[in-house]
Structures are given as C-alpha cells and as structure tokens.
Amino acid sequence: MRYASITDRLAGMGGAKWAVHARARALSASGRDIIELTIGEPDVPTPEVLMDVAQRAMRAGRTGYSNGQGEAGLLNALAQRYSARRGRKITPGQIMCFPGTQTTLYATLTALVETGDEVLIGDPMYATYEGLIRSTGATVVPVPLDPAHGFRMQAKDLAARLTPRTKVIFLNSPHNPTGAVLRRADIVAIGQLAVAHDLWVVCDEVYEDLVFEGTDFASPLDYPEFSDRVVVASSISKSHAAPGFRSGWCVGPEAFSARLLPLSETILFGNQPFIADMTATAVSVPSPVAAGMVARFSRRADLIRDRLDGVAGLRVHVPEAGMFALLDVRATGMTGTGFALSLLDTVGVAAMPGESFGAALGGWLRLALSQSDSRTADACDRIASFAAMLRGAA
C-alpha cells in the first residue's frame, strides 16, 4: 500500500528515542527497583486551586465548542502576562492557544516552512524537535552547541550555516536537555542576524519559570526592533505541574496569528473551554509550585555534581534552569546509549542517552531532577559504582 511521504520523514522520530524509558517502565512493572531519571515530569501534583477552577468550569457548562484562536478570557490573561513581562504591549490578537507546546510548535512550523526550506536548530535538541521540522518537509540543519559557551546558541555558529534556503532559527531557552539560558547579548546578536537575512525566530520558552537563582531570563520577544519576526511558545505543563491538561500557546505578530488561524481551525477548531479557564487563572498570578521546583531541582543538580563529577572519569554539566543535569560518560569509552542500557540492566538506574537529543550529545546522559533527594543520591551511588566497575574491567 502507498503512504504519504510524511510517514517516511518521521520514521524513527517517535518512541524509538525513548527506548530506555520504555524498558525501565517494563522492568519496574516486573518488580525491579528502578530509579527513573528519564522524563521531565514535575515532582508535585497539579495545584488544587487550578483543579478546582477546571471542575467548577465543567460543572458550569464550559464543555462546549471553542474557537480556533482561544477563549477570550485566556487570550486577555496571556496578553496581560506578556505585556507585563516583556515591557511592551502584547495584544490578544498576537496570541494563539493550542493543546500544549508540542502542538503549538507543530502548527507554528507548518505555517512557516515547507519542503526545500531549512531550519537552523541547536544540537543537542529536545527529542521531538527533529520530527517537528521534518514533518513540514523542511530540512533540519543542526548547529552544534559548544559546552565552552555553556551550550548557548551563538550567532556566529548560525551564520556559518546560513544558506539561501534558511527560513527559521529555532531556539529553546531555557534549553532542554542542557539547562542553558540565553543571555541578552546572545539574543540581540541572533535577532540582528535574523533581520539581516529575513529569517523567522521561533523560541520554545516552556521552562521560563524554572530558572535557577543567579541567572536572568531573556526572550527574543523583549526586543521591538525584531519582534515582527519572533514567535515564542509556552504552556502550563512545567510551570504549573499540569502536563496532562495540554494547554499551551504562542505569541507572535498579529499578521502571523491571522495566517495561523485557518490552520488551527483545520486541525483542532478550539481547545476545551474549562481548561482555558484553568489556564487563565494559572497565568494571571505567580505559579504556586514553580519556586519550590526551582529550589529542589537546583539542589539536586548540585547533589549530582558533588557525588559524580570527577568520579571514574565522569563529568557533570550543571544546568541554569529546567529539570535536567547532563553527565558526560565518554571517558568510559561507551556511547550514551550503550552506557544507559547497561546502567539500567546492571544497577537499575534509568537515564536518557544523549544520542536521543542529537549527535553533539553522543557519549552523554540526561538525568532528570524530579526524583526525591534521597532517590537522587541513591541513583548517584549506583552510577558511581557502575562507572567504577567499568574502569576496573578496562
């Protein structure tokens, strides 16, 4: 039988990257004691106040059809939030609401690029980004993120890979998997490059509220001089510990939102009004759980550094934000995938291999910071003993 070419472009782009996670879940279900450091799940439940809003909205009849842009209450709440945070007026007409950041980015890229176009994106990158780009028919152009620059995207590295087919610079700040946060100087240089070459800048900012102490967050949306070519995406999944509610949005020029609306109406024709009401409440006040997650995740990143950095040749990269630390295992001579699979089977620690996030992270692991302090410490002890065993066998 014949299939559309998108199925070929996305072959291997889905669950294959999460094979270690799937195996860990199977082992855990069979009774093994597995410490799961694979996925970025918040370590607290969705706040009761938000659950109450959603429940009241459902019982009040907010379960009918919506529209392709988003509920008015949520659009207004987001406009106020972004106007306050970015220091300039953001209108409801600049905002589109979708079920989560993933859907938001899918629609955004579908509206901006197609077959024959190129998208510049940092390598390493979040595991789904390659599929998002390839789904449009556009070509993924990886731009290595140098650990010497803290894994932050550099304009000169982007410029070296520009071609006449380049249409979009795809950013992620705070970054998954590295935890890097772009500085204002980084963003200004990238924005100037985008203006000079008539490029769009798309930025996933879902970890904006999980920036660690001592680091300042900045957004491409902060700068009016190139905001007419910027689209940022986010959601309440991380900041409000609500990933299952699938509530996200993008902010861009009004002309972009107008172009995107028919696509949204074709795909979804609206989100659930009761979830929109819950999200409007969430974004109107500071998150009741974000500060606690920031403190815990930062503390656990330091714990991992203190227990593993320099042990048996291992090196730890401490993040500036988000839910993950990186572990460099290249000194063992193993790939990240080989190390992760053997680590899981031997000592029961599940970690994501760096290869799931791009070629530049080959020989690394991504460690989630969402387990308790004691379980994180236990995982570190198991990793250290495993690495020492490898060194002893060499």
Secondary structure, DSSP 8 states (H G I E B T S, - for coil): ----HHHHHTTTSSGGGGHHHHHHHHHHHTT---EEE-S---SS---HHHHHHHHHHHHTTTTS---SS--HHHHHHHHHHHHHHHTS---GGGEEEESHHHHHHHHHHHHH--TT-EEEEEES--TTHHHHHHHTT-EEEEEE--GGGTT---HHHHHTT--TTEEEEEEESS-TTT-----HHHHHHHHHHHHHTT-EEEEE-TTGGGB-TT-----GGG-TTTGGGEEEEEESTTTTT-GGG--EEEE--HHHHHHHHHHHHHHTS---HHHHHHHHHHHHS--TTHHHHHHHHHHHHHHHHHHHTTGGG-EEE--SBSSEEEEE-GGGT--HHHHHHHHHHHH-EEEEEGGGG-GGGTTEEEEES-S-HHHHHHHHHHHHHHHHHHHHH-
